[in-house]
Amino acid sequence: MNDFIKWLVSLTCMLAGLAFGGLDGLLKALLWFMMLDCITGMALSIKNGKGLSSKVGYAGFLKKGLILIIVIVANILDTMVLCIDGSACRNAVIGFYIANEGISILENVGKAGMPLPKILKKALEQLRNENQDSNK
């Protein structure tokens, strides 16, 4: 049974690596930003006395799952449709969602009453705008 679990985990990781185009720094950053957005959103909800809502939580996790599906689609476009060297489409998509998640984190922190570093907000807005312009 133990060997089967190891085999299953290895197969799952291999398929995820193929689907996402590998676990590089950009994808790791996106996963961290998604997790931090969930944490700051939950903290804000608790701070505002609303508690945690499973309905809101499920909607948030669904959104995160859909973001990951878009990353897979972009990777498929790069590797199978466009047949280009590199990951231009995938990287642009990941950059766009990193910026959106980052801005959401800053909004959550700001609504909680914490001061925001302007340079961080400006950098995330610039990244989002650059990726929106490159996708037109």
OpenMM code with the backbone's topology and positions (N, CA, C; nanometers):
from openmm import Vec3, app, unit

residues = "MET ASN ASP PHE ILE LYS TRP LEU VAL SER LEU THR CYS MET LEU ALA GLY LEU ALA PHE GLY GLY LEU ASP GLY LEU LEU LYS ALA LEU LEU TRP PHE MET MET LEU ASP CYS ILE THR GLY MET ALA LEU SER ILE LYS ASN GLY LYS GLY LEU SER SER LYS VAL GLY TYR ALA GLY PHE LEU LYS LYS GLY LEU ILE LEU ILE ILE VAL ILE VAL ALA ASN ILE LEU ASP THR MET VAL LEU CYS ILE ASP GLY SER ALA CYS ARG ASN ALA VAL ILE GLY PHE TYR ILE ALA ASN GLU GLY ILE SER ILE LEU GLU ASN VAL GLY LYS ALA GLY MET PRO LEU PRO LYS ILE LEU LYS LYS ALA LEU GLU GLN LEU ARG ASN GLU ASN GLN ASP SER ASN LYS".split()
positions = [
    Vec3(0.0827, -0.1201, 0.0000),
    Vec3(0.0000, 0.0000, 0.0000),
    Vec3(0.0866, 0.1257, 0.0000),
    Vec3(0.1943, 0.1230, 0.0779),
    Vec3(0.2834, 0.2370, 0.0878),
    Vec3(0.3467, 0.2700, -0.0485),
    Vec3(0.3881, 0.1655, -0.1216),
    Vec3(0.4463, 0.1860, -0.2541),
    Vec3(0.3434, 0.2426, -0.3511),
    Vec3(0.2202, 0.1980, -0.3395),
    Vec3(0.1150, 0.2495, -0.4268),
    Vec3(0.0933, 0.3985, -0.4027),
    Vec3(0.0928, 0.4409, -0.2773),
    Vec3(0.0751, 0.5832, -0.2446),
    Vec3(0.1906, 0.6639, -0.3011),
    Vec3(0.3139, 0.6158, -0.2868),
    Vec3(0.4303, 0.6847, -0.3435),
    Vec3(0.4171, 0.6956, -0.4947),
    Vec3(0.3761, 0.5873, -0.5588),
    Vec3(0.3592, 0.5866, -0.7034),
    Vec3(0.2511, 0.6862, -0.7460),
    Vec3(0.1399, 0.6895, -0.6731),
    Vec3(0.0293, 0.7793, -0.7042),
    Vec3(0.0701, 0.9257, -0.6877),
    Vec3(0.1419, 0.9555, -0.5806),
    Vec3(0.1891, 1.0923, -0.5580),
    Vec3(0.2867, 1.1320, -0.6684),
    Vec3(0.3771, 1.0445, -0.7055),
    Vec3(0.4732, 1.0734, -0.8126),
    Vec3(0.4032, 1.0989, -0.9450),
    Vec3(0.3053, 1.0158, -0.9773),
    Vec3(0.2303, 1.0330, -1.1012),
    Vec3(0.1538, 1.1651, -1.1009),
    Vec3(0.0917, 1.1972, -0.9891),
    Vec3(0.0168, 1.3231, -0.9772),
    Vec3(0.1097, 1.4426, -0.9954),
    Vec3(0.2263, 1.4394, -0.9320),
    Vec3(0.3221, 1.5498, -0.9452),
    Vec3(0.3727, 1.5619, -1.0883),
    Vec3(0.3981, 1.4493, -1.1536),
    Vec3(0.4447, 1.4523, -1.2922),
    Vec3(0.3385, 1.5146, -1.3836),
    Vec3(0.2141, 1.4720, -1.3679),
    Vec3(0.1068, 1.5261, -1.4508),
    Vec3(0.0835, 1.6743, -1.4237),
    Vec3(0.0913, 1.7150, -1.2963),
    Vec3(0.0768, 1.8568, -1.2624),
    Vec3(0.1902, 1.9377, -1.3236),
    Vec3(0.3120, 1.8846, -1.3187),
    Vec3(0.4259, 1.9532, -1.3788),
    Vec3(0.4080, 1.9715, -1.5282),
    Vec3(0.3588, 1.8687, -1.5953),
    Vec3(0.3331, 1.8794, -1.7391),
    Vec3(0.2210, 1.9792, -1.7684),
    Vec3(0.1156, 1.9740, -1.6894),
    Vec3(-0.0001, 2.0610, -1.7132),
    Vec3(0.0353, 2.2078, -1.6920),
    Vec3(0.1121, 2.2369, -1.5857),
    Vec3(0.1432, 2.3751, -1.5520),
    Vec3(0.2713, 2.4258, -1.6159),
    Vec3(0.3445, 2.3395, -1.6839),
    Vec3(0.4698, 2.3827, -1.7440),
    Vec3(0.5835, 2.3864, -1.6450),
    Vec3(0.5741, 2.3105, -1.5397),
    Vec3(0.6793, 2.3047, -1.4383),
    Vec3(0.6485, 2.3943, -1.3203),
    Vec3(0.7206, 2.3697, -1.2136),
    Vec3(0.7020, 2.4469, -1.0909),
    Vec3(0.8182, 2.5454, -1.0790),
    Vec3(0.8119, 2.6507, -1.1593),
    Vec3(0.9171, 2.7518, -1.1578),
    Vec3(0.8826, 2.8617, -1.0582),
    Vec3(0.9676, 2.9623, -1.0520),
    Vec3(0.9482, 3.0714, -0.9565),
    Vec3(0.8174, 3.1452, -0.9763),
    Vec3(0.7758, 3.1654, -1.1011),
    Vec3(0.6498, 3.2361, -1.1268),
    Vec3(0.5302, 3.1600, -1.0722),
    Vec3(0.5245, 3.0308, -1.0987),
    Vec3(0.4114, 2.9516, -1.0504),
    Vec3(0.4134, 2.9429, -0.8978),
    Vec3(0.5321, 2.9287, -0.8389),
    Vec3(0.5415, 2.9282, -0.6928),
    Vec3(0.4903, 3.0606, -0.6357),
    Vec3(0.5291, 3.1719, -0.6994),
    Vec3(0.4831, 3.3032, -0.6525),
    Vec3(0.3313, 3.3125, -0.6607),
    Vec3(0.2731, 3.2654, -0.7716),
    Vec3(0.1277, 3.2685, -0.7852),
    Vec3(0.0608, 3.1864, -0.6753),
    Vec3(0.1119, 3.0675, -0.6486),
    Vec3(0.0535, 2.9826, -0.5450),
    Vec3(0.0632, 3.0493, -0.4075),
    Vec3(0.1756, 3.1126, -0.3776),
    Vec3(0.1908, 3.1853, -0.2509),
    Vec3(0.0930, 3.3013, -0.2430),
    Vec3(0.0820, 3.3783, -0.3526),
    Vec3(-0.0091, 3.4931, -0.3518),
    Vec3(-0.1536, 3.4468, -0.3345),
    Vec3(-0.1908, 3.3361, -0.3975),
    Vec3(-0.3262, 3.2839, -0.3829),
    Vec3(-0.3527, 3.2440, -0.2376),
    Vec3(-0.2552, 3.1784, -0.1756),
    Vec3(-0.2707, 3.1367, -0.0366),
    Vec3(-0.2794, 3.2594, 0.0553),
    Vec3(-0.1934, 3.3583, 0.0320),
    Vec3(-0.1945, 3.4787, 0.1151),
    Vec3(-0.3233, 3.5585, 0.0971),
    Vec3(-0.3795, 3.5581, -0.0244),
    Vec3(-0.5064, 3.6256, -0.0465),
    Vec3(-0.6174, 3.5581, 0.0340),
    Vec3(-0.6173, 3.4258, 0.0364),
    Vec3(-0.7168, 3.3528, 0.1175),
    Vec3(-0.6999, 3.3860, 0.2648),
    Vec3(-0.5775, 3.3862, 0.3128),
    Vec3(-0.5519, 3.4124, 0.4550),
    Vec3(-0.5936, 3.5543, 0.4920),
    Vec3(-0.5533, 3.6536, 0.4097),
    Vec3(-0.5887, 3.7922, 0.4425),
    Vec3(-0.7391, 3.8148, 0.4298),
    Vec3(-0.8034, 3.7479, 0.3358),
    Vec3(-0.9491, 3.7592, 0.3224),
    Vec3(-1.0204, 3.7025, 0.4434),
    Vec3(-0.9735, 3.5863, 0.4914),
    Vec3(-1.0338, 3.5264, 0.6113),
    Vec3(-1.0082, 3.6136, 0.7341),
    Vec3(-0.8866, 3.6658, 0.7454),
    Vec3(-0.8544, 3.7514, 0.8602),
    Vec3(-0.9412, 3.8764, 0.8601),
    Vec3(-0.9625, 3.9363, 0.7431),
    Vec3(-1.0463, 4.0555, 0.7333),
    Vec3(-1.1905, 4.0230, 0.7733),
    Vec3(-1.2395, 3.9089, 0.7271),
    Vec3(-1.3754, 3.8683, 0.7611),
    Vec3(-1.3917, 3.8494, 0.9123),
    Vec3(-1.2940, 3.7874, 0.9744),
    Vec3(-1.2985, 3.7673, 1.1198),
    Vec3(-1.2896, 3.9017, 1.1913),
    Vec3(-1.1991, 3.9895, 1.1451),
    Vec3(-1.1821, 4.1208, 1.2074),
    Vec3(-1.3114, 4.2025, 1.2007),
    Vec3(-1.3829, 4.1926, 1.0899),
    Vec3(-1.5072, 4.2677, 1.0718),
    Vec3(-1.6263, 4.2036, 1.1424),
    Vec3(-1.6020, 4.0938, 1.2130),
    Vec3(-1.7072, 4.0292, 1.2893),
    Vec3(-1.8023, 3.9455, 1.2055),
    Vec3(-1.7659, 3.9180, 1.0814),
    Vec3(-1.8527, 3.8386, 0.9937),
    Vec3(-1.8269, 3.6893, 1.0080),
    Vec3(-1.7158, 3.6541, 1.0702),
    Vec3(-1.6827, 3.5131, 1.0826),
    Vec3(-1.6459, 3.4536, 0.9480),
    Vec3(-1.6331, 3.3241, 0.9458),
    Vec3(-1.5985, 3.2552, 0.8223),
    Vec3(-1.7237, 3.1922, 0.7631),
    Vec3(-1.7473, 3.2204, 0.6363),
    Vec3(-1.8630, 3.1656, 0.5662),
    Vec3(-1.8166, 3.0582, 0.4693),
    Vec3(-1.8712, 2.9380, 0.4812),
    Vec3(-1.8304, 2.8313, 0.3899),
    Vec3(-1.8715, 2.8639, 0.2472),
    Vec3(-1.9842, 2.9334, 0.2304),
    Vec3(-2.0302, 2.9700, 0.0962),
    Vec3(-1.9303, 3.0646, 0.0289),
    Vec3(-1.8843, 3.1661, 0.1030),
    Vec3(-1.7855, 3.2605, 0.0505),
    Vec3(-1.6527, 3.1886, 0.0285),
    Vec3(-1.6165, 3.1002, 0.1222),
    Vec3(-1.4920, 3.0243, 0.1097),
    Vec3(-1.4908, 2.9363, -0.0133),
    Vec3(-1.5995, 2.8665, -0.0377),
    Vec3(-1.6073, 2.7811, -0.1569),
    Vec3(-1.5964, 2.8641, -0.2840),
    Vec3(-1.6618, 2.9788, -0.2862),
    Vec3(-1.6544, 3.0658, -0.4041),
    Vec3(-1.5109, 3.1124, -0.4270),
    Vec3(-1.4409, 3.1449, -0.3190),
    Vec3(-1.3018, 3.1873, -0.3305),
    Vec3(-1.2120, 3.0764, -0.3821),
    Vec3(-1.2306, 2.9561, -0.3290),
    Vec3(-1.1496, 2.8428, -0.3740),
    Vec3(-1.1824, 2.8047, -0.5185),
    Vec3(-1.3083, 2.8186, -0.5566),
    Vec3(-1.3462, 2.7941, -0.6955),
    Vec3(-1.2746, 2.8920, -0.7880),
    Vec3(-1.2702, 3.0182, -0.7472),
    Vec3(-1.2005, 3.1202, -0.8255),
    Vec3(-1.0522, 3.0851, -0.8401),
    Vec3(-0.9904, 3.0420, -0.7319),
    Vec3(-0.8489, 3.0041, -0.7373),
    Vec3(-0.8293, 2.8847, -0.8308),
    Vec3(-0.9202, 2.7895, -0.8254),
    Vec3(-0.9119, 2.6744, -0.9159),
    Vec3(-0.9250, 2.7150, -1.0613),
    Vec3(-1.0136, 2.8097, -1.0886),
    Vec3(-1.0305, 2.8570, -1.2257),
    Vec3(-0.9058, 2.9309, -1.2749),
    Vec3(-0.8407, 3.0033, -1.1854),
    Vec3(-0.7151, 3.0690, -1.2223),
    Vec3(-0.6134, 2.9637, -1.2645),
    Vec3(-0.6036, 2.8551, -1.1894),
    Vec3(-0.5083, 2.7492, -1.2240),
    Vec3(-0.5443, 2.6831, -1.3563),
    Vec3(-0.6725, 2.6714, -1.3850),
    Vec3(-0.7139, 2.6168, -1.5151),
    Vec3(-0.6697, 2.7092, -1.6282),
    Vec3(-0.6804, 2.8405, -1.6087),
    Vec3(-0.6359, 2.9356, -1.7110),
    Vec3(-0.4849, 2.9233, -1.7323),
    Vec3(-0.4094, 2.9000, -1.6257),
    Vec3(-0.2643, 2.8795, -1.6394),
    Vec3(-0.2373, 2.7545, -1.7230),
    Vec3(-0.3118, 2.6480, -1.6991),
    Vec3(-0.2955, 2.5254, -1.7785),
    Vec3(-0.3282, 2.5525, -1.9247),
    Vec3(-0.4371, 2.6255, -1.9499),
    Vec3(-0.4745, 2.6596, -2.0881),
    Vec3(-0.3619, 2.7383, -2.1554),
    Vec3(-0.3057, 2.8363, -2.0848),
    Vec3(-0.1968, 2.9169, -2.1410),
    Vec3(-0.0751, 2.8299, -2.1698),
    Vec3(-0.0455, 2.7341, -2.0816),
    Vec3(0.0670, 2.6435, -2.1047),
    Vec3(0.0421, 2.5556, -2.2271),
    Vec3(-0.0812, 2.5102, -2.2428),
    Vec3(-0.1151, 2.4291, -2.3609),
    Vec3(-0.0992, 2.5127, -2.4868),
    Vec3(-0.1444, 2.6375, -2.4830),
    Vec3(-0.1271, 2.7256, -2.5991),
    Vec3(0.0198, 2.7404, -2.6345),
    Vec3(0.1032, 2.7648, -2.5350),
    Vec3(0.2465, 2.7810, -2.5603),
    Vec3(0.3094, 2.6558, -2.6190),
    Vec3(0.2834, 2.5418, -2.5568),
    Vec3(0.3569, 2.4201, -2.5917),
    Vec3(0.2971, 2.3403, -2.7066),
    Vec3(0.1652, 2.3422, -2.7208),
    Vec3(0.1033, 2.2541, -2.8191),
    Vec3(0.0434, 2.3266, -2.9385),
    Vec3(0.0000, 2.4495, -2.9185),
    Vec3(-0.0662, 2.5222, -3.0270),
    Vec3(0.0298, 2.6187, -3.0948),
    Vec3(0.0918, 2.7051, -3.0157),
    Vec3(0.1815, 2.8054, -3.0722),
    Vec3(0.3184, 2.7482, -3.1038),
    Vec3(0.3542, 2.6390, -3.0363),
    Vec3(0.4827, 2.5715, -3.0573),
    Vec3(0.5989, 2.6694, -3.0521),
    Vec3(0.6007, 2.7533, -2.9492),
    Vec3(0.7075, 2.8507, -2.9369),
    Vec3(0.8089, 2.8044, -2.8330),
    Vec3(0.9294, 2.8540, -2.8458),
    Vec3(1.0308, 2.8282, -2.7445),
    Vec3(1.0031, 2.9177, -2.6261),
    Vec3(0.9926, 2.8618, -2.5093),
    Vec3(0.9638, 2.9417, -2.3911),
    Vec3(0.8180, 2.9334, -2.3534),
    Vec3(0.7781, 3.0238, -2.2661),
    Vec3(0.6432, 3.0198, -2.2101),
    Vec3(0.5828, 3.1585, -2.2059),
    Vec3(0.5808, 3.2272, -2.3170),
    Vec3(0.5365, 3.3671, -2.3194),
    Vec3(0.3927, 3.3825, -2.2722),
    Vec3(0.3021, 3.3031, -2.3248),
    Vec3(0.1605, 3.3138, -2.2886),
    Vec3(0.1405, 3.2745, -2.1423),
    Vec3(0.1978, 3.1638, -2.1026),
    Vec3(0.1860, 3.1151, -1.9645),
    Vec3(0.2409, 3.2180, -1.8665),
    Vec3(0.3577, 3.2718, -1.8954),
    Vec3(0.4193, 3.3680, -1.8042),
    Vec3(0.3385, 3.4963, -1.7950),
    Vec3(0.2815, 3.5411, -1.9060),
    Vec3(0.1975, 3.6617, -1.9037),
    Vec3(0.0727, 3.6382, -1.8186),
    Vec3(0.0118, 3.5214, -1.8341),
    Vec3(-0.1081, 3.4885, -1.7563),
    Vec3(-0.0744, 3.4817, -1.6074),
    Vec3(0.0345, 3.4148, -1.5738),
    Vec3(0.0733, 3.4035, -1.4336),
    Vec3(0.1046, 3.5425, -1.3771),
    Vec3(0.1754, 3.6247, -1.4535),
    Vec3(0.2064, 3.7601, -1.4082),
    Vec3(0.0811, 3.8420, -1.3827),
    Vec3(-0.0154, 3.8295, -1.4713),
    Vec3(-0.1425, 3.9006, -1.4558),
    Vec3(-0.2122, 3.8601, -1.3259),
    Vec3(-0.2190, 3.7288, -1.3006),
    Vec3(-0.2880, 3.6823, -1.1806),
    Vec3(-0.2080, 3.7081, -1.0538),
    Vec3(-0.0753, 3.7096, -1.0613),
    Vec3(0.0054, 3.7493, -0.9458),
    Vec3(-0.0302, 3.8930, -0.9085),
    Vec3(-0.0383, 3.9790, -1.0087),
    Vec3(-0.0718, 4.1195, -0.9822),
    Vec3(-0.2113, 4.1322, -0.9216),
    Vec3(-0.3086, 4.0612, -0.9779),
    Vec3(-0.4449, 4.0682, -0.9239),
    Vec3(-0.4523, 4.0160, -0.7813),
    Vec3(-0.3873, 3.9040, -0.7553),
    Vec3(-0.3885, 3.8484, -0.6198),
    Vec3(-0.3159, 3.9425, -0.5245),
    Vec3(-0.2053, 4.0002, -0.5695),
    Vec3(-0.1310, 4.0933, -0.4857),
    Vec3(-0.2112, 4.2166, -0.4509),
    Vec3(-0.2815, 4.2701, -0.5493),
    Vec3(-0.3665, 4.3868, -0.5236),
    Vec3(-0.4782, 4.3497, -0.4262),
    Vec3(-0.5343, 4.2312, -0.4410),
    Vec3(-0.6381, 4.1856, -0.3485),
    Vec3(-0.5832, 4.1729, -0.2061),
    Vec3(-0.4602, 4.1227, -0.1923),
    Vec3(-0.3968, 4.1128, -0.0608),
    Vec3(-0.3832, 4.2521, -0.0002),
    Vec3(-0.3341, 4.3467, -0.0804),
    Vec3(-0.3169, 4.4835, -0.0305),
    Vec3(-0.4508, 4.5462, 0.0072),
    Vec3(-0.5553, 4.5189, -0.0714),
    Vec3(-0.6881, 4.5714, -0.0381),
    Vec3(-0.7374, 4.5136, 0.0940),
    Vec3(-0.7188, 4.3836, 0.1129),
    Vec3(-0.7605, 4.3203, 0.2382),
    Vec3(-0.6861, 4.3808, 0.3571),
    Vec3(-0.5556, 4.3978, 0.3419),
    Vec3(-0.4747, 4.4541, 0.4492),
    Vec3(-0.5163, 4.5992, 0.4752),
    Vec3(-0.5406, 4.6757, 0.3675),
    Vec3(-0.5834, 4.8145, 0.3826),
    Vec3(-0.7180, 4.8258, 0.4527),
    Vec3(-0.8126, 4.7385, 0.4172),
    Vec3(-0.9439, 4.7397, 0.4819),
    Vec3(-0.9350, 4.7006, 0.6286),
    Vec3(-0.8297, 4.6263, 0.6625),
    Vec3(-0.8096, 4.5881, 0.8025),
    Vec3(-0.7458, 4.7012, 0.8825),
    Vec3(-0.7153, 4.8121, 0.8151),
    Vec3(-0.6621, 4.9283, 0.8846),
    Vec3(-0.5110, 4.9393, 0.8867),
    Vec3(-0.4435, 4.8532, 0.8130),
    Vec3(-0.2973, 4.8572, 0.8095),
    Vec3(-0.2514, 4.9545, 0.7011),
    Vec3(-0.1424, 5.0265, 0.7260),
    Vec3(-0.0885, 5.1141, 0.6214),
    Vec3(-0.0271, 5.0305, 0.5088),
    Vec3(-0.0366, 5.0823, 0.3870),
    Vec3(0.0142, 5.0095, 0.2710),
    Vec3(0.1370, 5.0780, 0.2125),
    Vec3(0.2394, 5.0006, 0.1788),
    Vec3(0.3544, 5.0594, 0.1115),
    Vec3(0.3169, 5.0977, -0.0326),
    Vec3(0.3256, 5.2253, -0.0648),
    Vec3(0.2833, 5.2734, -0.1962),
    Vec3(0.3639, 5.2097, -0.3083),
    Vec3(0.4931, 5.1867, -0.2856),
    Vec3(0.5773, 5.1307, -0.3908),
    Vec3(0.5316, 4.9895, -0.4278),
    Vec3(0.4843, 4.9131, -0.3304),
    Vec3(0.4363, 4.7772, -0.3571),
    Vec3(0.3074, 4.7815, -0.4377),
    Vec3(0.2158, 4.8675, -0.3985),
    Vec3(0.0898, 4.8810, -0.4717),
    Vec3(0.1151, 4.9279, -0.6142),
    Vec3(0.2053, 5.0233, -0.6306),
    Vec3(0.2373, 5.0752, -0.7640),
    Vec3(0.2993, 4.9654, -0.8507),
    Vec3(0.3886, 4.8862, -0.7949),
    Vec3(0.4527, 4.7788, -0.8708),
    Vec3(0.3506, 4.6747, -0.9167),
    Vec3(0.2570, 4.6384, -0.8290),
    Vec3(0.1558, 4.5395, -0.8657),
    Vec3(0.0604, 4.5945, -0.9713),
    Vec3(0.0208, 4.7209, -0.9583),
    Vec3(-0.0671, 4.7817, -1.0590),
    Vec3(0.0037, 4.7911, -1.1937),
    Vec3(0.1336, 4.8236, -1.1927),
    Vec3(0.2102, 4.8315, -1.3167),
    Vec3(0.2203, 4.6936, -1.3818),
    Vec3(0.2450, 4.5897, -1.3035),
    Vec3(0.2524, 4.4536, -1.3565),
    Vec3(0.1198, 4.4126, -1.4184),
    Vec3(0.0096, 4.4443, -1.3503),
    Vec3(-0.1226, 4.4093, -1.4032),
    Vec3(-0.1490, 4.4841, -1.5334),
    Vec3(-0.1163, 4.6135, -1.5375),
    Vec3(-0.1396, 4.6931, -1.6584),
    Vec3(-0.0541, 4.6456, -1.7747),
    Vec3(0.0711, 4.6104, -1.7478),
    Vec3(0.1587, 4.5613, -1.8541),
    Vec3(0.1045, 4.4311, -1.9127),
    Vec3(0.0552, 4.3430, -1.8259),
    Vec3(0.0026, 4.2161, -1.8740),
    Vec3(-0.1299, 4.2348, -1.9466),
    Vec3(-0.2114, 4.3312, -1.9046),
    Vec3(-0.3355, 4.3592, -1.9775),
    Vec3(-0.3033, 4.4147, -2.1147),
    Vec3(-0.2041, 4.5032, -2.1240),
    Vec3(-0.1643, 4.5608, -2.2530),
    Vec3(-0.1067, 4.4546, -2.3457),
    Vec3(-0.0299, 4.3602, -2.2918),
    Vec3(0.0317, 4.2580, -2.3774),
    Vec3(-0.0702, 4.1538, -2.4235),
    Vec3(-0.1852, 4.1466, -2.3571),
    Vec3(-0.2881, 4.0495, -2.3959),
    Vec3(-0.3877, 4.1050, -2.4955),
    Vec3(-0.3744, 4.2337, -2.5317),
    Vec3(-0.4694, 4.2938, -2.6259),
    Vec3(-0.4338, 4.2607, -2.7684),
] * unit.nanometer
topology = app.Topology()
chain = topology.addChain("A")
for resn in residues:
    res = topology.addResidue(resn, chain)
    for name in ("N", "CA", "C"):
        topology.addAtom(name, app.Element.getBySymbol(name[0]), res)
